[in-house]
Structure formats: C-alpha cells, structure tokens
C-alpha cells in the first residue's frame, strides 16, 4: 500500500462468522500485511530517513495527530521503546522477503534499521551497566535513570522488554546478555520480587502482568541458543502459565482478576480485558513454541496443556463479553469483573490485535466446535473494529492510540508511553496470526 493509497484506504470487513478458510485466503493475508506490516515499515522508513541525528527508532511523535513531540522529548529515552523496538525491528528484518515491498524498499529497510537495532541494543547494555543491572522506565541521554534509581533487588517490565530486545540482536554478545537478563527476570518474577505501584487495587497487590509478559519469551528462543538456558526459561514459562490459571482465574465464577493479594490469594475485582486476552494469546504462543522439546511429553506438561486448552477460550470469551463496546467498536481498558461496568472506559488500540491473536489460537486449539465458532466471531469483531476505527489515514495508517468508550472520539491520551509504538503490539500479533494461518494456507489459496 503506497503513501497515496493511505488517504483512500478502505478496511476489509469480515463477515460476523468467518471461516478459517476465509482467513487463510491469499486476499485476506495480503490485506493484513499491507495495512500493518508494510504500512508500518514505510511509515518509519520515512521518519528514519529524516532523523539523521537520532540513533534510535524515531517514535517522537503524537500518533493521534502526527505532530512531532517537543524537541525536549529527545532528552528522555523510554526504555520500553528500546526493548520493544529492537525486538520488533529485528523480526521485521527477518521477515522482509515475505512482504510486498520493492527491492529498493527492502534494501532501504536493511540500511536504515539494522544500525538502529544495533544502537538500541548497545544502549540497553549501557543502561544496565549504569544502573546496577536494572533498566529504569526512563533514562536521559547519559543513560542514567531520570528520578530515583531502580531497586536492584526487583525487576519490572523494562527489564523484560530490553532482555527480549537483546535476544533478537545479530550480535552474540547481545544475545548472551539478553539471556542472562531474562534469567534474572524469570527468577525474580517467581520470587514475587517485581516492581508494582499497587495498581487500582491498592499497594501490595500482585498483578499478573509480569508473568503474562514473560510468556512472549519462548517463541524467541531460536535454535542457536544454549539448550540448557532455553529449557530453563521455558520451564519458567510453564510455571507462570500454571500460576496465572490457578491464582488469577476463578473457574467457579469465570472471573479473571488482574490483581490478587499475594498474602491471602484473594482475587480483586479489576479486570483489564486487554491484559487478560494478551495472557491468553501469549500462553498459547508459549505452549506452541514448546511443543516437541525435551520434556514436553511429561505428564505435568500434558496436564498443563490440557488445562490451558480447556480454560483459555473461556477466559478469552468472558473478557471480550465484559470489555467490548458494541456501540463504539473497541475494548475498554478496565471493567469490574462482577458487574461488568466500566472502571476505565478509554479504549486503547493495542488490545484489539492482542485479542485477535488470542481468538485465532483458541479457534485453532479448541476441540469444541461451538467454542471455535465463537472465537472466530470474536476475531472478526476485533478485526473489523481495529481496521475500521483505529488506522489513521492522515498519518500513514499508524493507529490512533486511544478512543473514548463513551463517545467513540479519538482521545489525546497515551496508554503507557507518550510517543509512537515501535511496531510492537499490532505488528507482532499480525506476524503470529499469519504464522498460524499459513501453516495450512495451501489448502485454501
């Protein structure tokens, strides 16, 4: 999809109950690539060509307006961008030949983005050295924490994202550093030594977020990685899936809780539907990545897989029922898991592609035809909402960050980081969606 085509972009609308055959069709897969992967790469190629003095992926813009952020914003480096950006760009570069880009565009993408990944990974390692092994949420150009130094006995999302970014580097030293960082992250998550603001349920509560986010690691563990380290990290992933299923989900009521009391095990009433469906998608992704490895046929692993296949679709469908706005076409940030009343009616962009990935996995893995059909309806609902309501025709099809669940209007509010997403949420979900669809695509093309 060229620049000129963005203004005339029209979404591909799926029927309410699509078949897997339709999703595996060549036309549908081409649409997904064009509207997300190819559009995103072209968008950042234009920005990167103009950002000759910025060493990282240039996300210093407002996604809703396309306007540049104030120049002072370049004195603040959001480490989430470094980690997520390194992972996402590296994957795009690995998959370039699968995209409908010209030979010139592919060569230009490699020229522009390979040094960016290298610079981001080099900086991640510098940040860790400068901050006692930790990755603060924000640092200055000196790579030192802005504000209080992070507690060296804890870990947080920035440590995890940056460890994953290093794991995707072409440099073996970066990958080794990433493995070491992720091992520390996994050990501390297991110990409960994670940063927390207490969230909406108050201080001292434990979120499922760090365990959920770690589940994106197994699919990054390529063949060249030390077998013992790979096995250890995958065992942590299994432990985390089992923990969340046991402690954050109440099978009797069907309620999923973002926060629990670590002392009593009491589940809170706060449901983040996007985090919930992200857990579902990443749990499936991790389990599939571990299929066939040594130990995958043990009774314990088989039991976990069976429980996941039974429970994950129900968690997904319950979260979508509670959080999806039929009127405005989006998923709200938070609801009360008892009353299903909104606690935060804003609708971020990222939870729709995350739910699409989860729904497609659930449709593929479930043995219950009624569940399969319902998950495909969820996929279509989220697809139609995302590609109709979130792609900004005036800004290279880059997604609006947030919309109101009360009016449907675009809100100038950042869900997490106040700059553009580095092709992480939507595009990494789309890569995995395409991988699922293309395992059997020859039957339906």
N, C-alpha and C positions, 0 to 999 in steps of 0.2 A: 504494500500500500504506500504510494508516494505521498509527498507533502501535499500536493494539490488535491489528493483524494481525501484528506482528513476532513476538510470542510463539508464535503458531500457524503461523508461516511454514513452508512445505514447499518444498523445492527442486524445480524442474522437471528431471527426469532425462532426458537424451538417450540414444537407443539407441547402441550401440557404433559403428555405422557410419551416421551420419545423412546425409541428402541435403542438398544446398544448398537445395532446395525447402523442406524442413522448417525450416531455419534462417531462411529468408526469410518464413516464415509469420507472420501477424499475431500469433498467440498467443505465439510464441517472442520476437518483438521486444518485445511488451508485457511479458513476464516480465523480459527484460534491463533495460528501463527502470525497472520497478517496484523490482527488487531492488538496483539500483545507483544510477542517476541520481536517481530520485525519492526513494528512501530516504536517500541521502546528502545531498541538499538539505534535506529535512525535518529530518534529524539536526542539521545545522549551523544551520538556522534557529532551532531550539530553543536551541542553545548561544549563538548570537549575540544572541538576544533577552535572554538573562540576563547577557551580558558587556558591559554598557554602558560600562565604563571601558577595555576592551581594543580598540585601534584596528585590530587585525589579525584574520584568521580565527582563532577560538579553538580551537586544536589542543592546548591544555594539559591533556590527559587521557591516561590509560592505556587504549589500545584494547582490551586483554585484559580489564580489569576494569570499565572505565567510570568509574573513580575519578579525581577531579581530581588533577593533579600538585601538589606543594607550592607554596605561594604564591611562594617564592623563584624558582621556574622562570620567573616572568614578568620576572625581571631578565635573562634570557637569550633572545635572539632568534635562532632558527635561520634563516639567510638562505635555505636551501633552501625553507623553508615560505613565505617571502615570494614568491620567484620562482615556485615551483610553484603556490602558492595563487592568485597573481594570474592566471596562465595558465588554471588550471582553472576558477576562478570566472567569469572573463570568458567562457570557452566555454560554461559552463552558462547564463549570462545570455543569450548569443546564441541558444541553443537552447531557451529556456524554452517557447516556444509548441509545441514538438514533444513536450512532456512532459504526462503525465496529472495535472496539478495544477489545483486550483481557481483561479478568477480571483483570489481573495483571496490564495492562496499565491503566485501569480506576482507580484502586486503587492508582497507582503511580501518576497519574494526580492530584487526590484529595490531596495526600500527599504533592506534590510539589507546587501546585498552590493556594490552599486555604490560606496558610500563606502569599503568595506573594500578593494576593488581599488584605488581612488584612493589610500588611505592607504598601502597596501603599495608601490605604485609610487613615491609621493613619498619613502617611506623608503629604497627601493632607491637612488634617485638621491642621497639624502643620505649613505648608506653609501659609495657610490662617491666622492663628494666628500671624505669624511672619511678615506678610506683609499687615497689616491693612485690612484684609479680602479679599485681592486680591491674584490671582495666577499668578505670573510672568511667562514669557515664559521659562526662565531657572533659576535654583537656584543651589547653592552649596550644599555640604553635610550638611552644617549648616541650610539648608532650607531657606536661605535668598537670595533675588534677586541678581543675578550677573548683575552688571550695575545699572542704575538708578532704584529707587523704582517705581513701577507702580502707576499711578494716582488712588487714592482711589475712585474718583468720576466716573470712567469709568469701563467698562468690556471688555474682549476680549475672543478669542477662548479658552484660557487655563482655564478661569473661567468656561466656559460652559462644556468643556470636563471633568473637575475634578468634577463638580457638578453631572454630569451623572454617573461618576465612583462611587461616594459615594452612589448614589441612588441604585446601584446594590449590595451593601455590605450586608452581613448577619447580621451586627450589626445595631440594630435600631437607635443608636445614630449617626452612619454614615449616615443612610438614612435621618434622620431628618436634619442633617447638609447639606446634598445634596439638599433637598427640599428648605431649606432656601436660599442656594446659587443660585439655579435655579430661585427662585422668584426674587431675586435681579437682576440676569442676564436678565430675561424677562422684568422687569420694565425699566431697563436702555437701553435695545435694543429699546423698544417702544419710549423712550425719545430721541433716537439718541446718547446716551452717550456711544459710543463704541470706542475702540482704532482703529486707522487707520493710516497707513503710507501714505495714499493718493493713493496708488496703481499706476498702469500705467497711470491713467488719471490725476494725479497731486494731491496735497494736498487739503484736504477739501471735497473730493468726498466721497460718501457713497456706500459701497459695499452691495450686497445682502447676503453676506456670513453669517453674524451672525443670520439673520432671517432664512436663509436656514438651518443652523446647528441646530438651536433650534427645528426644526421640527422632529428631532430624539427623542425628549423627550416623546411625548405622548405614544409611544409603551412601554416605560419603566415604566409607572405609573401602578404598579401592584395593585391588589385588596386590599391589606393591607394598602395602602397609604391613608391618610386623604382625605375624599371625597371632602371637600371644596378646599383643596390645589390642588388636581387633576383637579378639574373643572377650577380653576383659570389658571393653566398652560396650559390647553387645549384651553381655550379661547384666551390666548396669541398666541398659535399656529395658530388658525384660523385667528386672526388679522394679523399675519405675512404672511400667505399664501396670503391673500387678498391684502396686501401691495405690495408684490413682483409681483403678477399678474397685479396690477394696474400701478405700477411705473417702473418696470424693463422690462416689455414686451410691445412692440408696436404692437397691433393687426392689425393695418393697413398695416404695412410693414412686420410683422412677426419677427422683430428683437428683440433679448434679449440682454440686456446690464448688464454687471457685475456691472458697476459703474454709478451712477447718481449724478447730482448736487442737494444737498438737499435744496438749496435755490430756485432754478428755476425749478427743476424737469427735467431738460434737461438730456436725456439719452446719455451715451457715446458710443464710437464705439468698445470698448473692450469686446470681448466675450470669456469667459473661458468655453469651451464646457463641461468639466467635472463638474465644479460647476453648470452649467446650468442643466445638466441631474441629478446631485445629488439633486438639488432642486425638480425636477420632482418626483424622486423616494421617497424622504422624505415627500413631500407634500401628495402623495398617501398614504404612510405609516401612516402619522399622521391622515389623514381623515378616513382611515380604522380603526385605533385604537379607534377613537372617535365614530364610528357607534354604535348606541344603547344606548349611555349615555344620561342622562337627558339633554335636550336642543338640542339634535341632530336633532330633528324633527321640529325645529323652521323654519320659513320662511327664515330667514337670513342664517342659516346653510344650508338649502336645496339649496338656491341660490348659495352659495359658492361652494357646491359640484357639482352643475350642471355646473357652470362656469369652475371649475377645470377639470371636465371630458371632457369638450369641448376643452379647451385651452392646457392643459398639453401635450397631444400627439403631438400637432403641435409644441410646444416649443422643445420637445424631438427630433422630426424628423428633425427640422431645425438645431438644434445644431449638430446632427450627420452628416448631409449633409455638414455642414460647416467645421467640425473638423476632420472627419475620413479620415485617409490616406489609400486609397485602395491599394496603392503600397506597403506600409510597415506594414500595419496591426496594427494600433494604433490610438489614438485620441490625437491630438496636444494640447498643453497647452493653446494657445490663438490664436484667429483669429480676423480680422477686420469684424465686423458684417455687413458691407456694401459690401465690396469687396470679402469677404471670403478668403483673402490672409493671410497666417500665420504671426502672430506677435511674436510667440514663437513656433518653430517647434518641440521642445522636446515633447516626448510622455510618460508621467508617467503611471505607471501600474494601479493606483487606479481608473482612470476614466472609464476603461472598465467594471469592475464589477458593478460600480455605474450605468453605462448606461444599463447593463443587468437587474438590478433590476427595473429601471425606465421603460424599454421597456416591461418587463413582466407585471408590474402593468397596464401599458397603454393598453396592449393587453387584459387583463382581464376586465378592466373597460369600455373600449370604446364600444359603440353600433354600430359603423360603421365597417363593415366587411373589407373594404379596409384599414382602419386605423389599425385594428387588425393584418391583414396580414403583413403590412409594419413594424409594431412594432416587430413582430416575426422575420422578416428578420433582423432587427437591432439587436435583441437578438442573433441570430445565428452568425452574422458578428462579434459582440464583443466577444462572446464566443470563436469562432474559433481563433480570433486574440490573445486573452489572453492566452488560453491554448496551443497555438502553439508557441507564441513568447516570453512569459514572465516567464514561470516557469523554474527555473534554476535546471537542472538535477544534476549538481555537488554540489548543496547546499540544498539538502532535498526538492526540488521543491519550495523553497522560491522564490518569484517573484523578477526579476530584477526591480530596481526602475524606471529607465528611459531609453528610447531608442531614437535615433535620428530620426526625421521625414524627414531628408534629405538623410540619408544613411541606416537607419534601425539598425545601430550598437548600442550596449549597451553603454550608457554614464555613466561615474562615476560622476553623479550629483544627489544630493538629492532634491526632490521636496519641502520638508519642513523641516523635521528633519533628520539630518545626521546619522541615525542609523536605525536598522531594525524596520519595522512596527510591533506592538504588536497584530497581527491577527485581526486588526480592519477593514480596508476597505474591503478587499476581503471577509473575513470570515463572517462579519456581514451582508454583502449583500447576501452571499450564504445562511446563516440561513434564511433570509427573503424570498429569492427565493424559498427555499424548503418549507417554510410555505405556500406560495401561491400555489405551485404545489401540496402539499399534502392535501389541503382542498378537492380535488376531485380525489385523486390518485387512489382510489379503482375502479374507472370506467375503468381505463386504464392499470392496472398492469397485 
